[in-house]
Amino acid sequence: MISQKVTRAVNSLPEKFGEAWLSCVVAMTQGDLDSLTWKHVVVAYNTGIKTAITYAICCLLLRRISAFGAIALTGVLTSFADLVTHPTHFGSAWSEAVATGFGASFLALIFHLVVVKISQKGYQYDSVKRSRNKPH
């Protein structure tokens, strides 16, 4: 039980980092990736690390996280990490953080749907492959 939680927490680190990092970069540059600077990359890195580590801690502390819960938690944690990492680039003090959180939640949803589709297709492919190898 404990080892499963630790495995899930460790496995979530790169995924949650990527969702938060990409969302933060897009929000900071307001979608214009031509204006991306090293400073943007470093700030997004800090947001991503804070999100990933906090999410991994939540995986260890919470009994079970549903798919919807994971998507929502990703957005909330990314918003909070963005808010404490740097000042906003547009709107009020919290508007960029909220936009970044929504972006991370959207990416988490897309990644979840892709993983589910791939695992379903993999299962179907394996079952077709096995049925072909059966002796008649």
N, C-alpha and C positions, 0 to 999 in steps of 0.2 A: 504494500500500500504506500509506504513512505517512498520507496524507490520509484514507483510510478509517478508520484507527485514531483519528485526531483527531476525525473526524466522529462515530464511535461513542461516544467518550469524552464529547464535548460533548452529544450527544443523550441520554446516560444521566443527566446531571446532574439535570434536573427530576424524572424518574421515581424515581431512587434517593432524592432528597431527600424527595419525597412519601411514599414507603414508610416511610422511617425516621422522618420527622416524625409522621405519623399513628400509627404504632405506638408511638412514645415518649409521645405525648399520652395515648393510651388506657391505656398501662401506668402512667403517673404518676398519672392520675386513677382508676385501677383500674376503668375502664369507666364511671365516673360523670362524664359530660361536663358536668353542671351545676356541678361543683366546679372547672371549668377557670378558671385565672387567667392574667394576663399573664405571670407568672413561668413557668408551665408552657409557655406558647407560646414564650418565649425559650429555655428549656432545650431544648425539642424542636427549635427552630430550630438550635441549636448542634449537637445530635446529628445532625440531618439534613444540615447542611452538611458536617460531618466525614465522614459516611458517603458522601455524593455525591462529594466531592473525592477521597477515598481510592479509591472504586470507579472513578472516571475515570482515576486514575493506574494502577490495575490494568489497565484496558482498554488503556492505552498500553504497559504493560510486558509483558503476557501475549500470547502469540501468538494464541490463540483461546480464547474462553470459551463453553462449551456452555450450553444453556438451564438444565440442572440446576446447572451450576457457577455461573451467574449468580445463581440463586436461593439457593444455599448461601452464596456469597460475600456477598450482600446481608445475610443473617442474621448471619454472623460479623462483618462490618464494623460493622453496626448495634449488635451486642452490645458490641463493643470501644469504639465511639464513646460509647455510653450509659454504659459503665463509667467512662470517663475524664472524662465531662462533669459528672456529678452523683452524689451519694450515692443509695442505694436508698430507695424509699418503702415497701418491704415485704420481708420475709424476710431472708436473709443478704446480704452485700455484693454478690454477683453475681446474685442471683435476678431482680431487675427487669431487669437488662441481658440476661439470657438470655431472659426473657419478651418483651422488646422485640425481640430478634433473631428469635425465632420468629414474632412478629407481622409483622415486616418481610418475612421469608421467605414467609409466607402471602400477604401482599399482592403480593409479586413473582410468586408462582405464579398468583394470580388475574389479575393484569395480563397475564401471559404467555398464559394460556389465552384471555383475552378478545381480545387482539391477534391470536392465531392464528385464532380463530373469525372475527373481522372480516375478516382478510385472506383466509380461505378463502371466505367468503360474497361478498366483493368480487370475487374471481376468478370464482366461479360466476356472479355477476350479470353481469360483463363478458362472459363467454362466451355467456350466454343472449342478451344484448343484441346481440352481434355476429352470432349465428346468425339472429336475427330480421331484421337489416339486409341479409343476403345476398340477392342477386337469385336468383330461381328459374328 
